[in-house]
Amino acid sequence: MRWMILVGLVWAGAAMAQDTDLELVLLADASGSIDQREIAFQRQGYAQAITDPEVLAAIANTAYGNIAVTYVEWAANQAVVAEWTLIDGPDAAAGFAAALTSKPRQAYGRNAIGAALVEALRLMDTNEFDGWRRVIDFSGDSVNSYSGPTIAEARAQVLAAGVTINALPILRPGDPGRAHGGLEARYQEMIIGGPGAFVVTAETRESFAEAVKRKLILEISGTMPDDRTLARR
C-alpha cells in the first residue's frame, strides 16, 4: 500500500508541475522571398486567427483552459516578434495580436531552417512554462537552407526532445518556381515529425488566414485533419 501512495504522490507532483496544455512556437518565414507586404499579411493572418472565437473556444476546451504561445520570424537570423504569452481568453489573445502587428521586421537574409527549428526548441526549453504538449508551427515557401545546422540535424534534435513539428507550406500558384513544385510532399518528408504531425496548406493569399485558423484549432485540440499528411516515424 505504501508504494502505491508514493507512486500516487509522484504522479500528482508531475501533474502539478505542468501549468498549461500546450507550448506553441509560431515560426514564420521572413526570408528574402517574403517582402514587407507579405510580412504584414502573415502577421495579420495569425493575429486574426488567435483572436477568432473558434480558436478561443478550442483553447477554453483544453484540460488547462490555456496555452502558451510565442511568434518568431526566421530568415538567416531569428527574431521574436511576440513574447511568450499565456492565452486564456479574449483579452490575452488581443494583447498577443497587438504585439504581432506593432513591431518592425527584424529577421533578414536567406533561409536557415535548421537554425530556426533549433531556436524554437531553445525558446521552449528556457521559457517559464511547462506544457503537457510542445509544438513548433513552421511556415514557409521553400525547403532551401543555406546556413547553420542542416534541416535533418535540427529536426532530429527537436523530435528527440519530444516536440512535434507541424507545417504550413505557402504555395505560390502564379510562381511555381518560387513554390518549388511539390512543396507539400517535401515538407512532409523533410520538416514535419512527432506524434500527430501534419501539413495544412495555404493555397492562396485569400486562404492564408483560414489555413492558419484551421491549423491552430487542430494543434490546440490535439487532433489531426482527415486529409492529413502524416510524418515519418
N, C-alpha and C positions, 0 to 999 in steps of 0.2 A: 504493500500500500504506500509506503514511504517513497519508493522510487516513482510511483505514479504521480504523487504530489509534486515531486521535484521536476518531473517531465512537464507537468502542467504549468509550473512556475516558469520554466524555460520558455515554453510556447507563449505564455502570457507576456513575458518580457519582450520577446521578439515582436509580438503584435503591437505592444505599446511603443516600440521604437519607431515604427512606421507612422508617419504623420500625414501622408497623402496617398491617393490612389495611383497617381501617375506623375513621373518626372518626364517632361516632354521638351526636347530641343527642336525648335523650328529652324532648320538650316537652309537658308535661301540663297540662291545663286546671285552674286553681284559681280561676276567676272566681266571681262571686256565685251562679251557678246550681249550683255544686258545694259541698255542705255539708261539714262537718268529717268526718262519717262516710264520705262518698264520697272525700274526700282520702285518708283512711287506706286505703280499699278499693283505690283506684288504685295507691297506693304498694305495697301488699301484692301486688297483681297483677304489677307489674313486678319486685318482689323475688323472687317465686315463679318468674317466667319466666326471669330472668337466671341463676338457680341450677339450672334444670332440666337434667337430663343431656342431653337432646336439643339444647338451646341450647349447652351447653358443648361437645358433640361438633361442632356446626356451627362454633364458634369454633376448635377444635383443627384442623379441616379446612381452614381458610383458608391462604393462601400464607404468612402470617407467624405463624400459630398464636395470634394475639391480636387484640383490638380495644380501642379507647379509647372510653369512654362517660361521659357525664355526664347527670344528671337535673335538669331545670329546670321549675319550675311557673310558669305565666303567668296574669296577670289584667290589671289596669291597670298593674302592675309585673311584673318577672320576678325570680325568686329561685332560686339554685342550691341544691338540696337535697342532692345527692351530687356531689362534685367529680369532675373528670376522673380516671378510674381505668383502668389497663391491665388488662383481664380476660384472663388467660392460663391460668386453671384454676379449680377449685372454691374455693380459699382467697380469691383476689381477688374472685370473684363473691360469696362470702359476706360479705366486707367491704363491698362495694358495697351489697348488700341490707340490711346492718345500718345503714348510713348513711341509706338510704332511709326506714327505719321509725323512726328515732330523733330526728328533728328536728321542731320545731314549724312550723306553717304560717307562711309569710312573704309570700305573694302574695295580694292582696285587690283587690276592686273589679270594675269592668265590663271586658268584653273589650277587649284591644288586640292583636289577632292580628298585624297588621303589625309592631308593635314587638317582639313575641315572636320572629318569624322573623328580624328584623334582629339581635336579641340572640343568637340561636342561631348566626348566621353569625359574629358578633364573637367568640363563645367558641371557635369553630373556628379563626379567624384568629390568636388570641392564645394558644392552648394550646401545650404543649411537644411535641406530636405532629405527625407528618407522615404522614397516612394515604393509602393508594392510592386509597381512595374516601371521600367525605364525604356523610353522610345526616342529614337532620332528620326525626325521627319525631314527627309532630304529632298530638295527640289533643284532641278537644273535642266539645261537643254543640250548636254553632251556628256560623254564619259571620258573626255580628254583630261589628263592630269600631268602638269609639266614640272612640278617641283614637290619636295617633301616626300614622305613615305608613299609607297605605291598604294593604290586602292585596295589591292589584295591584302597587303600587310595591315593596313588600318582597319579594314573590315574584320579580319581575323582577331585583332586586338579588341575591337568593340564587342564582337559576338562572344569572345571568351569571358568578357565581363558580365555576360547575361543580358546585354542590351539588344533590343530589336531595332532594326533599321527598316523603315518603310520609305517609299519613294514616290515622288510626283514628277514624272518627266513632262517637260513643257514642249509640246510639239509645235512645229512651225510649218503648217501646210503650204504656205506660199514660199517657203525657203527650205526645200528638202535637204540641201547640203548642210545648213546650219543645224537641222534637226538630227542629222546623222541617221538616215533611214534605219528603221528597226530599233529605235531608241528604247522602246518599252522592253523588248527582249534583252537588250544589253543591260538595262537597269536590273532586270530580273537576274541575270547571270552574274553581274559584277557588283551591284550595290546592295540590294535588299538581303535580309537574313534575320534569323532568330525566330522565336515562337510566333506563329501567326503573321509573318511578314507578308506585305502585299504592295502592289503598284496601283495607284489611281492616277489616271492621265488627264492633263489639261489639254483638251483638243484645240481650243482656240482661246483668244483673249476673252471673249464673251463668256466662256465656260470656266474660266480660271477660278473665280470666287466660289462657284458652285462645287468645283472639284475639291477645293481646299476645305469647304464646309463638310462635304461628304467624308473626306479623309479624316478630319478631326473627329467627327462623330464615331467613326469606326475605331479610331485609336483610343478615344476616351472610353468607349463602351467595351473595348477588348474583343471586338468581333471582326470578321473579315467579309469583304464583298463576295457575293455569289459568283461574280466573274473574276475573282482574284487571280493574280499571278503569284504562285507560291515561291518561296525562297528555296535555294539549295539547302540541303541539310548536311 
